[in-house]
Amino acid sequence: MKNMQIRMTGRTLAAAALVSAATMASPAPAAAQELVLGAGAADFSFSGAKDGGFLALEYRAAPFRSGPRSGLGLAASINVDRRGDAFVGFGLSFLYELNQSWFIEASVMPGFFSPNLSVNDLGNSFEIRSLASVGYRLDENNALSLALTHASNAGTGRINPGVNALLLRWHRRL
């Protein structure tokens, strides 16, 4: 009986994996996915650090939860500053439409941080990036937003200085 339960669980998991793969492979609605490019400035929260220009590329997948004016989905981000410090993260992104033009967005992404300069070390390679933004839709497929991000290791490293960035971002629906 126990062996049958294990086999049944294995079959159930295999079926769920196939359905998930088929769902992810099928085309999503045109307005459901988004590519976001951002540029701004990064400010490391400790003396001696080298602040500077900052670039970000983010992909927001189709929401897995949505309401009449909101959506919660998965997102991934790559952030690089002009000194070569880099962050790659994956997490949740929430979008709320205030009206047809204005929206607010928030995301939380755990990920990997690699400092190029030792003075920009954040105390751990594991960092959590949070973001808050307000945006304006230019048309059906394009928007601009102003975002504030913060990355830190949430006290899991030997030090926890963090880095903040202010970005102007362009959103393009796919």
C-alpha positions in Angstrom: 0.0 0.0 0.0 2.8 2.4 1.0 4.6 1.6 -2.3 1.4 2.3 -4.2 1.1 5.7 -2.4 4.7 6.6 -3.4 4.1 5.5 -7.0 0.9 7.5 -7.1 2.6 10.6 -5.6 5.4 10.2 -8.2 2.8 10.0 -11.0 1.0 13.0 -9.6 4.2 15.0 -9.5 5.2 13.9 -13.0 1.8 15.0 -14.3 2.0 18.3 -12.5 5.4 18.9 -13.9 4.2 18.2 -17.5 1.2 20.5 -17.1 3.5 23.2 -15.6 6.0 22.8 -18.5 3.2 22.9 -21.1 1.7 26.0 -19.5 5.0 27.8 -19.4 5.8 26.9 -23.0 2.4 28.1 -24.3 2.3 31.7 -25.4 1.1 34.2 -22.9 -1.2 37.1 -23.7 0.7 40.0 -25.3 0.2 42.4 -22.3 1.0 39.8 -19.6 4.8 39.9 -19.8 7.1 42.9 -19.6 10.7 43.8 -20.1 12.0 46.7 -18.0 15.2 48.7 -18.6 16.5 51.1 -16.0 19.3 53.6 -15.5 20.2 55.7 -12.5 22.6 56.0 -9.6 23.6 53.6 -6.8 24.6 54.7 -3.3 26.4 52.3 -1.0 25.6 52.9 2.6 29.1 53.0 4.1 32.1 55.3 3.9 34.8 54.4 1.5 32.4 52.7 -1.0 32.5 53.8 -4.6 29.0 55.0 -5.7 28.1 55.6 -9.3 25.9 54.9 -12.3 23.6 51.9 -12.3 21.9 49.8 -15.0 19.1 47.3 -14.5 17.3 44.8 -16.8 14.2 43.1 -15.4 11.8 40.5 -16.9 8.3 40.3 -15.4 6.4 37.1 -16.3 2.7 36.8 -16.7 1.0 37.1 -13.3 0.0 33.9 -11.6 -2.5 35.8 -9.4 -4.5 38.8 -10.7 -7.4 41.0 -9.7 -9.3 43.6 -11.6 -6.4 46.1 -11.1 -3.5 44.1 -9.8 -1.2 41.3 -10.6 1.3 39.2 -8.7 3.9 37.3 -10.7 7.5 36.1 -10.9 10.3 38.3 -12.0 14.1 38.2 -12.6 16.6 41.1 -12.5 20.2 41.8 -13.4 21.7 45.0 -12.0 25.2 46.3 -12.7 26.8 49.5 -11.5 29.5 51.4 -13.4 32.2 49.9 -11.1 31.2 46.3 -12.2 29.4 45.3 -9.0 26.5 43.0 -10.1 23.3 41.5 -8.7 21.2 38.7 -10.2 17.9 37.9 -8.5 14.6 36.1 -8.9 11.4 36.7 -6.9 7.9 38.2 -6.8 6.6 41.4 -8.4 3.4 43.1 -7.6 1.7 45.7 -9.9 -1.3 47.8 -9.0 -3.1 49.9 -11.6 -4.2 53.2 -10.0 -6.1 54.1 -13.2 -5.6 53.6 -16.9 -2.3 55.6 -16.9 -0.8 55.4 -13.4 0.5 52.4 -11.6 2.6 51.4 -8.6 4.9 48.4 -8.4 6.8 46.6 -5.7 9.1 43.6 -5.8 11.3 41.4 -3.6 14.1 39.4 -5.1 16.6 37.2 -3.3 19.7 36.7 -5.3 23.5 36.7 -5.7 25.7 39.9 -5.4 29.2 40.0 -6.7 31.3 43.1 -5.8 33.9 44.0 -8.3 35.6 46.3 -5.8 36.3 45.1 -2.2 35.1 48.5 -0.9 31.7 47.7 -2.3 31.4 44.4 -0.5 27.9 44.0 1.1 29.1 41.3 3.6 27.6 38.3 1.8 27.0 37.0 -1.7 23.3 36.4 -0.7 21.4 39.7 -0.9 17.7 40.6 -1.1 16.7 43.4 -3.4 13.4 45.2 -2.8 11.9 47.8 -5.1 9.1 50.4 -5.0 8.1 52.4 -8.1 5.5 54.7 -9.5 4.8 54.6 -13.2 2.9 56.1 -16.1 1.7 54.3 -19.2 2.6 56.1 -22.4 0.5 53.8 -24.5 -0.7 50.1 -24.5 2.8 48.7 -24.7 5.1 51.4 -23.2 5.5 52.9 -19.7 8.0 55.0 -17.7 8.5 54.6 -14.0 10.7 56.0 -11.2 12.0 53.3 -8.9 13.9 53.1 -5.6 15.7 49.9 -4.8 17.5 48.6 -1.8 19.7 45.5 -1.5 21.1 44.1 1.7 21.7 40.7 3.2 19.1 41.1 6.0 21.7 40.5 8.7 22.9 37.2 7.3 26.4 38.4 6.5 29.4 39.6 8.6 28.4 43.2 7.8 25.1 44.5 6.4 25.7 48.0 4.8 23.3 47.7 1.8 23.1 49.7 -1.4 20.3 52.0 -2.6 19.5 53.0 -6.2 17.2 55.5 -7.9 16.3 54.5 -11.4 14.3 55.9 -14.3 12.8 52.8 -16.1 11.2 52.1 -19.4 8.7 49.2 -19.5 7.9 47.4 -22.7 5.1 44.8 -22.8 6.0 41.7 -24.8 
